[in-house]
Amino acid sequence: MPAPERLPAPGVTDMGELEELLAKGELTVVGRIREASNAVLLCSVSYGGMSADCVYKPVKGERPLWDFPDGNLARREVAAYLISEATGWGLVPATVLRDGPYGEGMVQRWIEAEQPDGDSPLGALLGLVDGEEAGEGWKAVALAEVGEGRTALLVHADDPRLRRLAVLDAVINNGDRKGGHLLPAPDGRLYGIDHGVTFHTEDKLRTLLWGWAGEPLTDEAREVLAALAHGLAEGAPLATRLAELITPVELAAVRDRVEHLLRTGTHPEPSGQWPSIPWPPV
């Protein structure tokens, strides 16, 4: 399944212009997303006749995490975007690091997610089914308690967009891939957001996308990972930019994870040393 063409934003012709808009534009705070655990501000940004809606997460609004003592979450979000762009899959909305009304923070293009159909909060991406079989077109994740002593099978769609995102999460060591961090856009693209808890040197992968665990990587994924390995070589432009955002040992761990994926040729499996599914899952 080829990725749909990326449309940067109304009135913006390419991704370079969109990044420039986010990095240099005038930020105007229009509201706050109160459900978030850290400060997340909804803004508009305008520059050179262009405009877009965006999210601004100031570093000052981050809650300290005991297991992420170095750097900040904003820089990790930008690093995740750079890795996403290097894959060519465009799975993370355009993200930059810049000063804003409340100091340095990350600014990311706002994605208006398509409203799901039916009873499921994520439409055709995630679901709960009775029994122990996922059914055609679905991948099993785990049994979940649904109340009154009942259990149901948590499943996600056997969707190539989700599979690409599962590979990206394995590379960046995403510790918090919840259902609510999946944004299906009206143009057919699927975006992942909230990548602050990433790039740890220990295996912290927590995700709802375990359906391919232990299965062979696709030919596409192997090609992307091989190209990514070159991009992560010392002195390469991608590696140089990442070195400004994460620590040297974290960057070395990214290289190790890519090499491990290429060597094994399979999707990772839960380590057993860390809860494999985030809570709450949505």
C-alpha beads as a LAMMPS data file, in Angstrom:
LAMMPS data file: protein, C-alpha beads

282 atoms
281 bonds

1 atom types
1 bond types

-500.0 500.0 xlo xhi
-500.0 500.0 ylo yhi
-500.0 500.0 zlo zhi

Masses

1 110.0

Atoms # bond

1 1 1 0.000 0.000 0.000
2 1 1 1.772 3.196 -1.125
3 1 1 1.526 6.122 1.272
4 1 1 -0.957 8.805 0.188
5 1 1 0.533 12.058 -1.029
6 1 1 1.297 14.378 1.852
7 1 1 -0.516 17.692 1.842
8 1 1 1.465 19.979 4.193
9 1 1 -1.271 22.512 5.035
10 1 1 -3.695 24.792 3.179
11 1 1 -1.705 27.393 1.260
12 1 1 1.634 25.621 1.913
13 1 1 3.232 23.952 -1.108
14 1 1 5.863 21.659 0.443
15 1 1 7.184 20.272 3.720
16 1 1 10.096 22.718 3.745
17 1 1 7.674 25.633 3.711
18 1 1 5.629 24.004 6.453
19 1 1 8.690 23.564 8.680
20 1 1 9.642 27.204 8.024
21 1 1 6.138 28.316 8.918
22 1 1 6.229 26.369 12.188
23 1 1 9.759 27.514 13.039
24 1 1 9.514 31.218 12.161
25 1 1 5.828 32.067 12.274
26 1 1 4.068 34.137 14.897
27 1 1 2.473 31.848 17.464
28 1 1 -0.891 32.814 18.908
29 1 1 -2.251 30.672 21.722
30 1 1 -5.953 29.958 21.241
31 1 1 -6.566 27.266 23.867
32 1 1 -5.242 24.441 26.010
33 1 1 -5.769 20.699 25.716
34 1 1 -6.533 19.922 29.347
35 1 1 -6.638 16.120 29.015
36 1 1 -2.880 16.017 28.412
37 1 1 -0.515 15.170 31.284
38 1 1 1.857 17.997 30.267
39 1 1 1.100 21.505 29.052
40 1 1 -0.262 21.305 25.486
41 1 1 -1.369 24.557 23.876
42 1 1 -3.404 24.814 20.699
43 1 1 -2.067 27.688 18.591
44 1 1 -2.285 29.337 15.232
45 1 1 0.913 30.199 13.398
46 1 1 1.337 32.650 10.540
47 1 1 4.331 33.653 8.427
48 1 1 4.858 35.086 4.940
49 1 1 1.210 34.839 3.973
50 1 1 0.954 31.237 5.199
51 1 1 -0.944 30.005 8.250
52 1 1 -1.794 26.762 10.012
53 1 1 -3.091 25.375 13.265
54 1 1 -0.479 23.779 15.495
55 1 1 0.309 22.389 18.941
56 1 1 2.906 24.030 21.191
57 1 1 4.379 22.066 24.113
58 1 1 6.680 24.304 26.179
59 1 1 9.491 22.619 28.083
60 1 1 8.420 24.560 31.182
61 1 1 5.127 22.659 31.125
62 1 1 6.707 19.199 31.239
63 1 1 6.364 17.059 34.346
64 1 1 9.703 15.493 35.358
65 1 1 9.994 11.752 34.688
66 1 1 12.270 9.664 36.896
67 1 1 13.367 7.415 34.039
68 1 1 14.032 10.235 31.549
69 1 1 16.414 12.466 33.512
70 1 1 18.381 13.783 30.522
71 1 1 17.173 16.408 28.070
72 1 1 13.484 17.095 27.669
73 1 1 10.428 15.621 26.011
74 1 1 10.178 18.398 23.411
75 1 1 13.523 17.497 21.863
76 1 1 12.560 13.829 21.771
77 1 1 9.402 14.736 19.854
78 1 1 11.476 16.567 17.255
79 1 1 13.910 13.651 17.051
80 1 1 10.996 11.273 16.411
81 1 1 9.845 13.510 13.555
82 1 1 13.323 13.482 12.006
83 1 1 13.445 9.678 12.128
84 1 1 9.957 9.501 10.623
85 1 1 10.981 11.777 7.765
86 1 1 14.110 9.722 7.168
87 1 1 11.969 6.616 6.634
88 1 1 9.981 8.401 3.938
89 1 1 6.739 7.243 5.540
90 1 1 5.751 10.646 6.946
91 1 1 4.131 9.135 10.042
92 1 1 4.711 12.081 12.383
93 1 1 3.281 15.562 11.719
94 1 1 5.858 18.261 10.961
95 1 1 7.575 19.174 14.239
96 1 1 10.166 21.829 15.115
97 1 1 11.952 23.101 18.222
98 1 1 11.662 26.842 18.809
99 1 1 11.013 29.625 21.270
100 1 1 7.395 30.467 21.946
101 1 1 5.260 32.546 24.300
102 1 1 6.326 30.346 27.251
103 1 1 9.910 29.625 26.226
104 1 1 11.481 26.801 24.265
105 1 1 9.200 24.013 23.195
106 1 1 8.157 21.825 20.353
107 1 1 5.659 23.068 17.769
108 1 1 3.809 20.500 15.674
109 1 1 1.265 20.814 12.929
110 1 1 -2.251 20.160 14.186
111 1 1 -3.922 17.157 12.524
112 1 1 -7.704 17.157 12.377
113 1 1 -8.430 13.458 12.768
114 1 1 -11.207 11.799 10.831
115 1 1 -14.170 11.013 13.043
116 1 1 -14.560 7.251 13.587
117 1 1 -17.632 5.362 12.492
118 1 1 -19.579 3.049 14.759
119 1 1 -19.070 2.410 18.459
120 1 1 -15.282 2.048 18.470
121 1 1 -13.389 5.208 19.527
122 1 1 -10.862 4.497 16.768
123 1 1 -13.133 3.160 14.079
124 1 1 -11.417 0.516 11.969
125 1 1 -8.018 0.638 13.727
126 1 1 -8.599 -0.935 17.158
127 1 1 -11.275 -3.080 18.679
128 1 1 -12.389 -5.655 21.246
129 1 1 -13.790 -8.991 20.101
130 1 1 -15.235 -11.986 21.913
131 1 1 -13.341 -15.254 21.739
132 1 1 -9.678 -15.991 21.156
133 1 1 -9.445 -15.401 17.395
134 1 1 -8.851 -11.966 15.928
135 1 1 -10.712 -12.649 12.710
136 1 1 -9.852 -11.805 9.135
137 1 1 -8.208 -8.415 8.693
138 1 1 -7.257 -8.107 12.379
139 1 1 -4.236 -8.899 14.537
140 1 1 -4.497 -10.098 18.136
141 1 1 -2.743 -8.099 20.864
142 1 1 -3.851 -9.434 24.267
143 1 1 -6.841 -10.435 26.362
144 1 1 -8.330 -7.510 28.267
145 1 1 -10.726 -7.331 31.208
146 1 1 -13.873 -5.470 30.181
147 1 1 -15.817 -5.618 33.454
148 1 1 -18.210 -7.961 35.243
149 1 1 -15.683 -10.784 35.024
150 1 1 -15.652 -10.702 31.241
151 1 1 -12.627 -10.642 28.994
152 1 1 -12.303 -9.701 25.363
153 1 1 -9.512 -9.898 22.830
154 1 1 -7.827 -6.578 22.077
155 1 1 -7.123 -6.392 18.351
156 1 1 -5.790 -3.902 15.842
157 1 1 -6.278 -3.750 12.101
158 1 1 -3.890 -5.632 9.825
159 1 1 -3.178 -2.274 8.190
160 1 1 0.123 -1.457 6.435
161 1 1 0.020 2.058 7.886
162 1 1 -0.066 0.640 11.410
163 1 1 2.672 -1.830 10.511
164 1 1 4.966 1.007 9.395
165 1 1 4.217 2.795 12.645
166 1 1 5.085 -0.358 14.598
167 1 1 8.507 -0.364 12.902
168 1 1 9.033 3.324 13.659
169 1 1 8.104 2.740 17.310
170 1 1 10.641 -0.081 17.522
171 1 1 13.362 2.232 16.185
172 1 1 12.603 5.148 18.516
173 1 1 11.754 2.847 21.461
174 1 1 8.347 4.393 22.025
175 1 1 7.214 3.885 25.603
176 1 1 3.661 5.125 25.106
177 1 1 1.899 4.117 21.873
178 1 1 -1.716 4.476 22.987
179 1 1 -4.769 4.316 20.801
180 1 1 -5.409 8.005 21.309
181 1 1 -2.021 8.750 19.748
182 1 1 -3.198 7.406 16.374
183 1 1 -4.728 10.045 14.114
184 1 1 -6.341 8.833 10.876
185 1 1 -6.568 11.872 8.584
186 1 1 -9.336 12.461 6.004
187 1 1 -6.729 12.240 3.198
188 1 1 -6.067 8.569 4.024
189 1 1 -2.848 9.131 5.955
190 1 1 -2.279 7.851 9.472
191 1 1 -0.248 9.963 11.896
192 1 1 1.255 9.129 15.258
193 1 1 1.654 11.832 17.899
194 1 1 3.001 12.262 21.443
195 1 1 6.586 11.009 21.144
196 1 1 8.098 12.541 24.267
197 1 1 8.673 9.179 25.976
198 1 1 11.097 7.804 23.401
199 1 1 14.794 7.065 22.747
200 1 1 15.524 5.484 26.121
201 1 1 18.636 3.315 26.143
202 1 1 16.750 0.460 27.856
203 1 1 13.963 -1.488 26.147
204 1 1 10.869 0.569 27.010
205 1 1 8.633 -0.360 24.078
206 1 1 5.001 -0.163 25.166
207 1 1 2.424 -0.266 22.424
208 1 1 -0.947 -1.519 21.279
209 1 1 0.627 -2.614 17.989
210 1 1 2.015 -6.019 19.025
211 1 1 0.035 -7.927 16.411
212 1 1 3.109 -8.516 14.235
213 1 1 5.438 -9.461 17.122
214 1 1 7.909 -12.100 15.974
215 1 1 6.743 -11.960 12.341
216 1 1 9.152 -11.220 9.483
217 1 1 9.562 -7.586 8.525
218 1 1 8.234 -6.609 5.125
219 1 1 10.682 -6.103 2.252
220 1 1 9.758 -2.413 2.368
221 1 1 10.637 -2.167 6.050
222 1 1 14.000 -3.855 5.539
223 1 1 14.853 -1.438 2.718
224 1 1 13.837 1.537 4.858
225 1 1 15.872 0.288 7.818
226 1 1 18.937 -0.276 5.647
227 1 1 18.712 3.317 4.371
228 1 1 18.139 4.548 7.916
229 1 1 21.297 2.774 9.081
230 1 1 23.294 4.789 6.539
231 1 1 21.588 7.985 7.675
232 1 1 22.538 7.266 11.282
233 1 1 26.247 6.822 10.500
234 1 1 28.515 9.208 12.356
235 1 1 28.815 12.475 10.460
236 1 1 25.709 11.928 8.328
237 1 1 23.250 14.867 8.313
238 1 1 20.537 12.944 10.151
239 1 1 22.937 11.757 12.847
240 1 1 24.286 15.288 13.255
241 1 1 20.805 16.718 13.775
242 1 1 19.836 13.963 16.194
243 1 1 23.000 14.597 18.217
244 1 1 21.606 18.059 18.989
245 1 1 18.425 16.569 20.434
246 1 1 19.308 13.355 22.294
247 1 1 22.370 12.175 24.216
248 1 1 25.285 10.295 22.612
249 1 1 24.337 7.036 24.344
250 1 1 20.732 7.407 23.180
251 1 1 21.889 7.962 19.612
252 1 1 24.105 4.887 19.862
253 1 1 21.082 2.929 21.106
254 1 1 19.069 4.003 18.037
255 1 1 21.830 2.634 15.803
256 1 1 21.857 -0.617 17.803
257 1 1 18.080 -1.029 17.495
258 1 1 18.162 -0.507 13.725
259 1 1 21.018 -2.986 13.378
260 1 1 19.155 -5.506 15.551
261 1 1 15.995 -5.212 13.434
262 1 1 18.023 -5.742 10.269
263 1 1 19.909 -8.684 11.765
264 1 1 16.838 -10.521 13.060
265 1 1 14.556 -9.474 10.200
266 1 1 11.536 -9.642 12.511
267 1 1 9.261 -7.365 14.453
268 1 1 10.299 -7.179 18.132
269 1 1 8.497 -9.067 20.870
270 1 1 7.751 -7.847 24.409
271 1 1 10.852 -8.064 26.593
272 1 1 9.007 -9.208 29.704
273 1 1 10.996 -6.691 31.754
274 1 1 8.584 -3.798 31.243
275 1 1 4.778 -3.598 30.875
276 1 1 4.209 -4.150 27.173
277 1 1 0.904 -2.279 26.863
278 1 1 0.443 1.356 27.960
279 1 1 -2.184 2.313 30.515
280 1 1 -4.712 3.621 29.885
281 1 1 -4.573 2.043 26.416
282 1 1 -6.553 4.814 24.686

Bonds

1 1 1 2
2 1 2 3
3 1 3 4
4 1 4 5
5 1 5 6
6 1 6 7
7 1 7 8
8 1 8 9
9 1 9 10
10 1 10 11
11 1 11 12
12 1 12 13
13 1 13 14
14 1 14 15
15 1 15 16
16 1 16 17
17 1 17 18
18 1 18 19
19 1 19 20
20 1 20 21
21 1 21 22
22 1 22 23
23 1 23 24
24 1 24 25
25 1 25 26
26 1 26 27
27 1 27 28
28 1 28 29
29 1 29 30
30 1 30 31
31 1 31 32
32 1 32 33
33 1 33 34
34 1 34 35
35 1 35 36
36 1 36 37
37 1 37 38
38 1 38 39
39 1 39 40
40 1 40 41
41 1 41 42
42 1 42 43
43 1 43 44
44 1 44 45
45 1 45 46
46 1 46 47
47 1 47 48
48 1 48 49
49 1 49 50
50 1 50 51
51 1 51 52
52 1 52 53
53 1 53 54
54 1 54 55
55 1 55 56
56 1 56 57
57 1 57 58
58 1 58 59
59 1 59 60
60 1 60 61
61 1 61 62
62 1 62 63
63 1 63 64
64 1 64 65
65 1 65 66
66 1 66 67
67 1 67 68
68 1 68 69
69 1 69 70
70 1 70 71
71 1 71 72
72 1 72 73
73 1 73 74
74 1 74 75
75 1 75 76
76 1 76 77
77 1 77 78
78 1 78 79
79 1 79 80
80 1 80 81
81 1 81 82
82 1 82 83
83 1 83 84
84 1 84 85
85 1 85 86
86 1 86 87
87 1 87 88
88 1 88 89
89 1 89 90
90 1 90 91
91 1 91 92
92 1 92 93
93 1 93 94
94 1 94 95
95 1 95 96
96 1 96 97
97 1 97 98
98 1 98 99
99 1 99 100
100 1 100 101
101 1 101 102
102 1 102 103
103 1 103 104
104 1 104 105
105 1 105 106
106 1 106 107
107 1 107 108
108 1 108 109
109 1 109 110
110 1 110 111
111 1 111 112
112 1 112 113
113 1 113 114
114 1 114 115
115 1 115 116
116 1 116 117
117 1 117 118
118 1 118 119
119 1 119 120
120 1 120 121
121 1 121 122
122 1 122 123
123 1 123 124
124 1 124 125
125 1 125 126
126 1 126 127
127 1 127 128
128 1 128 129
129 1 129 130
130 1 130 131
131 1 131 132
132 1 132 133
133 1 133 134
134 1 134 135
135 1 135 136
136 1 136 137
137 1 137 138
138 1 138 139
139 1 139 140
140 1 140 141
141 1 141 142
142 1 142 143
143 1 143 144
144 1 144 145
145 1 145 146
146 1 146 147
147 1 147 148
148 1 148 149
149 1 149 150
150 1 150 151
151 1 151 152
152 1 152 153
153 1 153 154
154 1 154 155
155 1 155 156
156 1 156 157
157 1 157 158
158 1 158 159
159 1 159 160
160 1 160 161
161 1 161 162
162 1 162 163
163 1 163 164
164 1 164 165
165 1 165 166
166 1 166 167
167 1 167 168
168 1 168 169
169 1 169 170
170 1 170 171
171 1 171 172
172 1 172 173
173 1 173 174
174 1 174 175
175 1 175 176
176 1 176 177
177 1 177 178
178 1 178 179
179 1 179 180
180 1 180 181
181 1 181 182
182 1 182 183
183 1 183 184
184 1 184 185
185 1 185 186
186 1 186 187
187 1 187 188
188 1 188 189
189 1 189 190
190 1 190 191
191 1 191 192
192 1 192 193
193 1 193 194
194 1 194 195
195 1 195 196
196 1 196 197
197 1 197 198
198 1 198 199
199 1 199 200
200 1 200 201
201 1 201 202
202 1 202 203
203 1 203 204
204 1 204 205
205 1 205 206
206 1 206 207
207 1 207 208
208 1 208 209
209 1 209 210
210 1 210 211
211 1 211 212
212 1 212 213
213 1 213 214
214 1 214 215
215 1 215 216
216 1 216 217
217 1 217 218
218 1 218 219
219 1 219 220
220 1 220 221
221 1 221 222
222 1 222 223
223 1 223 224
224 1 224 225
225 1 225 226
226 1 226 227
227 1 227 228
228 1 228 229
229 1 229 230
230 1 230 231
231 1 231 232
232 1 232 233
233 1 233 234
234 1 234 235
235 1 235 236
236 1 236 237
237 1 237 238
238 1 238 239
239 1 239 240
240 1 240 241
241 1 241 242
242 1 242 243
243 1 243 244
244 1 244 245
245 1 245 246
246 1 246 247
247 1 247 248
248 1 248 249
249 1 249 250
250 1 250 251
251 1 251 252
252 1 252 253
253 1 253 254
254 1 254 255
255 1 255 256
256 1 256 257
257 1 257 258
258 1 258 259
259 1 259 260
260 1 260 261
261 1 261 262
262 1 262 263
263 1 263 264
264 1 264 265
265 1 265 266
266 1 266 267
267 1 267 268
268 1 268 269
269 1 269 270
270 1 270 271
271 1 271 272
272 1 272 273
273 1 273 274
274 1 274 275
275 1 275 276
276 1 276 277
277 1 277 278
278 1 278 279
279 1 279 280
280 1 280 281
281 1 281 282
